[in-house]
Amino acid sequence: MQDTNLSQVSERGAPVGQLAGRATAVLANLRDSARAARSGERREPTFSIGQAADLVGRTPAAIRDAEKDGRLPPPSRTETNRRVGYSLGQLNDMRGVFGTRPWRAAEDPCAVIAIQNFKGGVGKSTIAVHLAQYLAIRGYRTALVDCDSQASATTLFGYVPDLDLTEDDTLYPFLRYDEMANLDYALRPTHFDGLQLIPANLRLFQSEYELAARMARGTPRLLDRLAVGIASIADRFDVVVLDPPPALGAISLSVLRAANALVIPVPPTLMDFSSTAAFLAMLEETIDELARRDLAPALSFLRIVASKVDENKSMQRELMALMRQVFGLALIRTPLKDSAEIDNVTARLMTVYELNEPMTSKAVRDRCLTYLNGVNEEILLDIRATWPSHAARLRREGHA
């Protein structure tokens, strides 16, 4: 019987490397087309004076007064003397002038939120990226760490990971070399003021094998390596969002060890509900096993978000009702409904928060923003409740 080398031959005898090269080239063309299509556009969102006032926590009149008396620079204007929208950087400058930055106090813990499920295709990276951008828009210092070698989150920031990045730009060196002291080398600014990214690419997958092999040789504290890295940069951030791989491997275990909160996306389909039930059982077993090794995560909250929801389907409506019954208060009240707006913007390597104009229609975009903002606001309230400096304020506002 003739041996078949599966690393070299794929379906119909085409070399795997050849197919990979073609796919990568097409992806590069799509990336270039997306960039060309938005050339001249600002990917960073802009805000009207009314939106700026709402986000900054002051009135439009207060902003105009600060511009008149020199506390804020005068607004940019068009040739017809109309105000140009404010950038997120300008909003953060306003927060500094008005004393309304929402940052955590130095004694408050940095929130490290893992968007975790051991099944792919549940909207994990979409939620992670939109949550990170939402927090940045609200004025929080945020880092997004892409821990997944598939690098979906990295791609949504406009990169073709295996063309634009090397392994040295990712977590890989830090996970591999114990002598490295911090993750500063991997942080890179994004087009959202206050949001930094640690990207990923396919080479990160190699660290799964290396970590597993080293742990098998008797060094289980390697699971702390990511937590050590997050701690090395935590003083500069209010929130760190982790996007782990959809599998129970060494990196996912490291993410569990590093996180102090979990958000679990669950589409309301029978297959996804079933896999999530298995995931939760496996998660409990994993946490118990980590606890026996003195490695248990210290989670301040765990929330479940219904993702990719289409309530026009009767089975999904039934499963949504079941999820509310089963998960109770752990289920985020706002479902993240399936939206053509998300599909269209991700096809251009963008997100809903980047565009000032809809790619579908205003009604579709507005509904999509309502769902996204509802989910993210609830997570933000959970985060703030973990900060003693914010908890008393939340109680006064009636949220706790």
Backbone torsions as a table, in degrees:
resi	resn	phi	psi	omega
1	MET	NA	130.8	-177.2
2	GLN	-77.7	132.8	178.0
3	ASP	-72.7	143.5	176.0
4	THR	-114.0	120.9	178.7
5	ASN	-85.9	101.7	-175.3
6	LEU	-70.0	-17.8	177.9
7	SER	-75.5	-16.7	-177.0
8	GLN	-109.4	-24.3	-172.5
9	VAL	-123.7	134.5	177.4
10	SER	-112.6	-164.4	180.0
11	GLU	-56.2	137.3	180.0
12	ARG	63.5	18.7	171.1
13	GLY	82.8	4.2	179.9
14	ALA	-75.0	136.5	178.6
15	PRO	-61.7	136.8	179.9
16	VAL	-60.8	-42.0	-179.5
17	GLY	-60.3	-37.5	179.0
18	GLN	-65.4	-44.5	178.5
19	LEU	-64.3	-40.6	178.7
20	ALA	-62.1	-40.8	179.2
21	GLY	-63.9	-42.3	178.3
22	ARG	-62.8	-45.6	-178.3
23	ALA	-62.7	-40.9	179.4
24	THR	-64.6	-40.1	179.0
25	ALA	-64.2	-42.0	178.0
26	VAL	-62.9	-43.2	179.0
27	LEU	-61.5	-38.9	177.0
28	ALA	-62.8	-40.7	177.9
29	ASN	-64.5	-41.5	177.3
30	LEU	-62.3	-41.0	178.0
31	ARG	-61.3	-46.6	-179.2
32	ASP	-64.8	-38.5	178.2
33	SER	-64.3	-41.8	179.1
34	ALA	-63.6	-41.2	179.5
35	ARG	-67.2	-40.7	-180.0
36	ALA	-65.4	-38.5	-178.0
37	ALA	-65.0	-28.7	-179.2
38	ARG	-107.3	14.6	177.4
39	SER	-61.1	134.1	-176.7
40	GLY	90.5	-17.0	175.8
41	GLU	-84.9	153.7	172.2
42	ARG	-95.0	121.4	179.2
43	ARG	-74.5	-28.4	176.3
44	GLU	-69.9	135.5	-179.3
45	PRO	-67.8	154.7	172.5
46	THR	-120.2	160.4	-170.6
47	PHE	-135.0	137.8	173.8
48	SER	-68.5	168.1	-179.6
49	ILE	-64.0	-32.5	176.7
50	GLY	-66.9	-43.6	177.4
51	GLN	-65.8	-41.3	178.9
52	ALA	-60.5	-44.2	-179.8
53	ALA	-60.8	-42.6	-180.0
54	ASP	-64.7	-42.9	-178.2
55	LEU	-73.1	-32.8	-177.9
56	VAL	-83.5	-24.3	-179.8
57	GLY	88.7	27.4	176.2
58	ARG	-136.5	170.5	-179.2
59	THR	-86.5	159.3	173.1
60	PRO	-55.7	-36.7	179.4
61	ALA	-63.3	-38.9	179.3
62	ALA	-64.7	-36.7	177.8
63	ILE	-67.3	-44.6	179.5
64	ARG	-62.6	-40.6	179.1
65	ASP	-62.9	-41.4	179.8
66	ALA	-66.2	-32.1	176.8
67	GLU	-72.5	-36.8	-179.9
68	LYS	-68.7	-39.4	-175.9
69	ASP	-92.0	7.4	172.3
70	GLY	88.9	0.6	177.0
71	ARG	-71.2	-27.1	173.9
72	LEU	-124.4	148.3	178.4
73	PRO	-66.4	153.4	178.2
74	PRO	-63.7	148.2	-177.4
75	PRO	-70.7	149.5	172.8
76	SER	-70.2	147.3	-177.5
77	ARG	-133.7	155.3	176.2
78	THR	-80.1	177.1	178.3
79	GLU	-62.8	-24.3	178.1
80	THR	-93.5	13.6	175.1
81	ASN	71.6	19.6	174.3
82	ARG	-87.5	144.2	178.6
83	ARG	-64.0	138.2	170.5
84	VAL	-86.5	144.8	-178.6
85	GLY	-57.4	149.1	179.0
86	TYR	-77.9	142.8	174.5
87	SER	-82.8	166.3	177.3
88	LEU	-64.5	-34.9	175.8
89	GLY	-61.2	-40.2	177.5
90	GLN	-66.8	-36.9	176.0
91	LEU	-62.0	-40.5	179.3
92	ASN	-68.8	-32.5	172.8
93	ASP	-63.6	-41.2	176.6
94	MET	-60.3	-43.5	179.0
95	ARG	-59.7	-37.1	177.0
96	GLY	-65.8	-43.1	-179.9
97	VAL	-66.1	-42.0	-176.0
98	PHE	-88.5	-4.9	-179.5
99	GLY	69.3	35.3	-177.0
100	THR	-115.5	18.9	175.6
101	ARG	-62.6	133.1	-175.1
102	PRO	-90.6	17.7	-173.2
103	TRP	-57.0	151.7	172.4
104	ARG	-67.8	155.2	173.3
105	ALA	-73.4	158.4	-176.4
106	ALA	-58.0	-31.2	-178.7
107	GLU	-83.1	-10.5	177.6
108	ASP	-77.1	144.3	178.6
109	PRO	-72.7	144.3	171.1
110	CYS	-66.6	130.2	178.4
111	ALA	-79.8	125.2	179.2
112	VAL	-117.2	103.8	-169.9
113	ILE	-106.5	117.8	175.2
114	ALA	-96.5	127.1	174.3
115	ILE	-94.3	97.5	-161.7
116	GLN	-124.5	134.2	164.6
117	ASN	-158.4	144.1	-177.9
118	PHE	-86.5	10.5	176.7
119	LYS	-118.4	136.1	177.6
120	GLY	-79.7	167.5	175.1
121	GLY	76.5	18.4	-177.4
122	VAL	-101.2	1.5	-179.2
123	GLY	91.1	19.4	-175.9
124	LYS	-59.7	-52.8	-177.3
125	SER	-68.6	-36.7	177.0
126	THR	-59.0	-44.9	179.4
127	ILE	-67.2	-43.3	-178.4
128	ALA	-60.0	-47.7	-176.9
129	VAL	-68.1	-45.1	-179.5
130	HIS	-67.0	-34.4	175.1
131	LEU	-64.2	-46.1	-179.8
132	ALA	-61.3	-42.7	179.8
133	GLN	-69.2	-38.5	176.9
134	TYR	-60.0	-45.7	179.8
135	LEU	-62.1	-39.9	178.2
136	ALA	-64.2	-41.7	177.8
137	ILE	-61.6	-35.7	179.4
138	ARG	-77.4	-4.2	173.7
139	GLY	101.1	7.9	-179.8
140	TYR	-88.8	143.2	176.1
141	ARG	-76.8	118.2	-167.4
142	THR	-131.2	141.5	170.6
143	ALA	-123.0	138.9	174.0
144	LEU	-113.9	121.2	-178.9
145	VAL	-110.4	112.7	178.2
146	ASP	-84.5	109.5	-178.0
147	CYS	-101.6	5.4	-172.6
148	ASP	-106.2	123.7	-178.6
149	SER	-64.6	-18.1	173.9
150	GLN	-70.4	-22.0	168.3
151	ALA	60.1	37.2	179.0
152	SER	-64.0	-42.0	179.4
153	ALA	-63.5	-41.9	177.9
154	THR	-61.0	-41.8	179.7
155	THR	-61.7	-36.5	179.6
156	LEU	-67.9	-12.2	173.3
157	PHE	-95.8	12.6	171.0
158	GLY	96.8	5.5	-179.4
159	TYR	-94.5	147.1	159.3
160	VAL	-98.0	101.9	-164.1
161	PRO	-52.8	-43.7	-174.1
162	ASP	-88.2	2.1	170.7
163	LEU	-107.7	-41.0	-173.7
164	ASP	-89.4	-16.1	-172.4
165	LEU	-130.5	151.7	171.0
166	THR	-110.6	172.2	179.5
167	GLU	-61.8	-26.0	-179.2
168	ASP	-71.7	-12.4	177.5
169	ASP	-88.7	-3.9	-172.1
170	THR	-110.8	-171.2	174.9
171	LEU	-68.5	-16.9	-168.5
172	TYR	-52.7	-50.3	-179.7
173	PRO	-60.4	-40.0	-178.0
174	PHE	-66.1	-40.1	179.2
175	LEU	-70.4	-25.9	-174.8
176	ARG	-87.8	-37.8	-171.8
177	TYR	-110.9	109.7	-176.3
178	ASP	-64.3	-23.9	-176.8
179	GLU	-75.1	-14.2	178.2
180	MET	-69.5	133.5	-170.9
181	ALA	-96.0	-26.7	-176.5
182	ASN	-152.7	172.1	-177.5
183	LEU	-98.9	14.2	-178.3
184	ASP	-54.2	-38.9	-174.2
185	TYR	-60.0	-27.8	-172.4
186	ALA	-95.3	-17.7	-179.4
187	LEU	-68.5	133.8	175.4
188	ARG	-137.6	140.2	179.6
189	PRO	-66.5	154.7	175.7
190	THR	-115.7	-179.1	178.1
191	HIS	-78.6	4.2	171.7
192	PHE	-105.1	114.9	179.7
193	ASP	-57.3	130.9	179.3
194	GLY	89.1	-2.0	179.6
195	LEU	-117.5	122.9	176.6
196	GLN	-116.1	153.7	-174.1
197	LEU	-123.3	136.2	162.2
198	ILE	-106.6	109.9	-172.0
199	PRO	-81.7	174.0	177.0
200	ALA	-133.3	162.4	166.0
201	ASN	-151.7	-176.2	-170.4
202	LEU	-62.0	-28.1	-178.2
203	ARG	-63.3	-21.6	179.0
204	LEU	-61.6	-25.4	179.5
205	PHE	-60.9	-30.3	-179.8
206	GLN	-61.1	-31.6	-178.2
207	SER	-67.3	-23.1	175.7
208	GLU	-57.9	-49.1	-178.7
209	TYR	-67.4	-41.5	-176.5
210	GLU	-66.2	-44.4	178.4
211	LEU	-63.5	-44.9	-179.8
212	ALA	-61.2	-42.5	179.9
213	ALA	-64.8	-41.9	-179.9
214	ARG	-68.0	-37.3	177.5
215	MET	-67.5	-35.6	178.1
216	ALA	-64.7	-23.6	178.2
217	ARG	-86.2	7.4	171.7
218	GLY	101.5	24.7	178.1
219	THR	-122.2	70.1	-177.1
220	PRO	-66.5	-20.5	-179.7
221	ARG	-67.4	-4.8	173.3
222	LEU	-59.9	-23.7	176.6
223	LEU	-64.3	-17.2	177.6
224	ASP	-83.3	-7.6	-171.2
225	ARG	-60.2	-44.8	179.0
226	LEU	-66.2	-39.9	177.5
227	ALA	-59.7	-38.9	176.8
228	VAL	-63.1	-42.2	179.0
229	GLY	-64.2	-43.6	178.3
230	ILE	-63.0	-41.3	179.1
231	ALA	-62.0	-29.3	-177.7
232	SER	-71.0	-18.7	-179.8
233	ILE	-118.4	-2.6	-169.9
234	ALA	-64.1	-26.5	-176.7
235	ASP	-67.6	-15.0	-179.0
236	ARG	-97.3	-1.4	-174.4
237	PHE	-130.8	152.1	170.9
238	ASP	-87.8	-38.7	-176.7
239	VAL	-138.4	136.1	170.5
240	VAL	-116.9	123.3	179.1
241	VAL	-102.6	127.0	-179.7
242	LEU	-108.2	131.7	176.1
243	ASP	-114.1	94.5	-175.1
244	PRO	-86.4	169.3	176.4
245	PRO	-71.4	153.9	-178.8
246	PRO	-84.9	59.9	-179.5
247	ALA	-161.3	155.7	178.5
248	LEU	-91.5	84.2	178.9
249	GLY	-124.7	-169.0	-176.1
250	ALA	-63.3	-38.6	-179.0
251	ILE	-70.5	-41.7	177.8
252	SER	-61.5	-40.1	176.0
253	LEU	-64.1	-38.4	177.3
254	SER	-64.7	-37.5	177.6
255	VAL	-64.5	-44.5	177.2
256	LEU	-58.3	-40.5	179.9
257	ARG	-67.4	-34.9	-176.6
258	ALA	-82.1	-28.4	-172.8
259	ALA	-77.3	150.8	168.4
260	ASN	-116.3	10.5	173.7
261	ALA	-159.6	150.5	178.6
262	LEU	-125.1	138.8	169.0
263	VAL	-122.2	124.0	-174.0
264	ILE	-113.7	111.5	176.2
265	PRO	-77.3	135.5	-179.8
266	VAL	-139.9	106.0	172.0
267	PRO	-66.7	143.0	-177.5
268	PRO	-82.1	64.3	172.4
269	THR	-120.8	157.1	-176.8
270	LEU	-61.3	-41.5	-179.6
271	MET	-64.4	-43.5	-178.2
272	ASP	-70.7	-39.7	177.2
273	PHE	-62.6	-42.9	179.0
274	SER	-62.2	-45.9	-179.1
275	SER	-67.0	-33.2	178.6
276	THR	-69.7	-37.2	174.9
277	ALA	-59.7	-44.0	177.1
278	ALA	-64.7	-40.1	178.5
279	PHE	-60.7	-44.7	-179.3
280	LEU	-64.5	-40.3	176.7
281	ALA	-63.8	-42.7	178.1
282	MET	-66.0	-37.3	178.8
283	LEU	-62.4	-42.6	178.6
284	GLU	-62.3	-45.1	178.7
285	GLU	-62.0	-40.7	-179.1
286	THR	-65.1	-45.1	179.8
287	ILE	-63.7	-39.2	177.5
288	ASP	-63.3	-41.4	179.2
289	GLU	-66.8	-41.5	176.7
290	LEU	-62.7	-37.4	179.4
291	ALA	-63.5	-38.3	178.7
292	ARG	-63.8	-23.1	177.7
293	ARG	-101.3	13.0	-178.3
294	ASP	60.5	38.6	-178.3
295	LEU	-126.7	15.5	-175.6
296	ALA	-64.6	138.7	175.7
297	PRO	-70.4	149.8	175.9
298	ALA	-104.4	94.9	-174.2
299	LEU	-93.3	126.3	177.4
300	SER	-83.7	-27.5	173.1
301	PHE	-160.0	157.1	174.5
302	LEU	-134.8	122.5	-179.4
303	ARG	-125.6	149.7	178.0
304	ILE	-116.5	133.0	179.5
305	VAL	-118.8	127.3	174.6
306	ALA	-73.3	117.0	-175.4
307	SER	-114.6	158.9	178.2
308	LYS	52.9	44.5	-174.0
309	VAL	-84.1	131.6	173.0
310	ASP	-127.9	93.7	-175.5
311	GLU	-77.9	1.8	170.1
312	ASN	-73.0	-15.2	178.8
313	LYS	-94.7	124.2	-174.3
314	SER	-61.2	-37.8	180.0
315	MET	-63.8	-37.0	178.2
316	GLN	-68.0	-37.6	177.0
317	ARG	-61.7	-41.5	179.2
318	GLU	-65.4	-41.5	-179.9
319	LEU	-70.7	-32.9	174.6
320	MET	-61.4	-43.5	177.7
321	ALA	-62.5	-40.4	178.4
322	LEU	-65.1	-41.8	179.7
323	MET	-63.2	-39.5	177.3
324	ARG	-62.2	-38.8	-179.8
325	GLN	-69.7	-44.0	-174.5
326	VAL	-75.3	-44.6	-172.6
327	PHE	-91.8	-19.1	175.3
328	GLY	56.6	-131.8	-176.1
329	LEU	-70.4	-13.8	176.7
330	ALA	-70.7	-21.3	-180.0
331	LEU	-82.3	124.8	176.2
332	ILE	-61.8	133.7	-171.6
333	ARG	-63.5	-39.0	-177.9
334	THR	-84.6	121.9	173.5
335	PRO	-78.2	146.4	175.1
336	LEU	-92.6	96.0	-172.6
337	LYS	-77.1	150.1	176.2
338	ASP	-59.8	134.1	-174.9
339	SER	-141.1	134.4	175.2
340	ALA	-64.4	-25.8	179.2
341	GLU	-63.5	-44.2	178.0
342	ILE	-64.4	-44.3	179.7
343	ASP	-58.7	-43.2	-175.8
344	ASN	-71.0	-41.3	-178.1
345	VAL	-72.3	-36.9	179.5
346	THR	-67.6	-27.1	174.9
347	ALA	-64.5	-20.6	177.1
348	ARG	-103.7	17.7	-179.8
349	LEU	58.4	40.5	-178.6
350	MET	-132.7	-178.6	178.1
351	THR	-130.6	167.5	-178.3
352	VAL	-63.6	-34.1	-177.3
353	TYR	-74.1	-10.8	-177.4
354	GLU	-83.9	-25.9	-171.5
355	LEU	-98.3	137.3	175.4
356	ASN	-86.9	-18.0	179.0
357	GLU	-120.0	146.9	-179.9
358	PRO	-69.0	150.8	172.8
359	MET	-93.7	-15.9	177.8
360	THR	-108.1	-90.3	174.5
361	SER	-143.3	162.2	-179.2
362	LYS	-60.1	-40.1	-178.3
363	ALA	-64.5	-43.4	-180.0
364	VAL	-65.8	-43.6	179.3
365	ARG	-63.6	-44.5	-179.1
366	ASP	-60.9	-41.7	176.8
367	ARG	-63.2	-43.4	179.9
368	CYS	-60.1	-45.2	178.7
369	LEU	-63.7	-36.0	178.1
370	THR	-61.2	-43.7	179.6
371	TYR	-67.1	-48.9	-178.8
372	LEU	-60.2	-48.0	-178.1
373	ASN	-64.7	-36.6	178.9
374	GLY	-63.3	-46.1	177.8
375	VAL	-62.3	-49.6	-174.7
376	ASN	-67.9	-36.0	178.5
377	GLU	-63.8	-39.5	-179.9
378	GLU	-66.7	-40.1	176.4
379	ILE	-64.3	-40.6	178.5
380	LEU	-61.2	-40.5	177.8
381	LEU	-62.1	-39.5	176.6
382	ASP	-63.6	-41.3	178.6
383	ILE	-61.7	-49.7	-177.6
384	ARG	-62.2	-31.0	179.4
385	ALA	-67.6	-18.8	177.7
386	THR	-85.2	-7.9	-179.8
387	TRP	-99.8	114.3	179.1
388	PRO	-53.7	-34.4	-178.4
389	SER	-69.8	-19.7	-179.8
390	HIS	-105.0	-23.0	-173.0
391	ALA	-60.6	-42.9	179.8
392	ALA	-63.6	-37.9	178.3
393	ARG	-65.2	-39.7	177.8
394	LEU	-62.4	-39.6	179.0
395	ARG	-63.5	-40.2	178.9
396	ARG	-65.3	-33.1	-179.4
397	GLU	-81.0	-4.4	176.4
398	GLY	83.3	19.3	-178.2
399	HIS	-95.8	-7.0	-176.5
400	ALA	-138.4	NA	NA
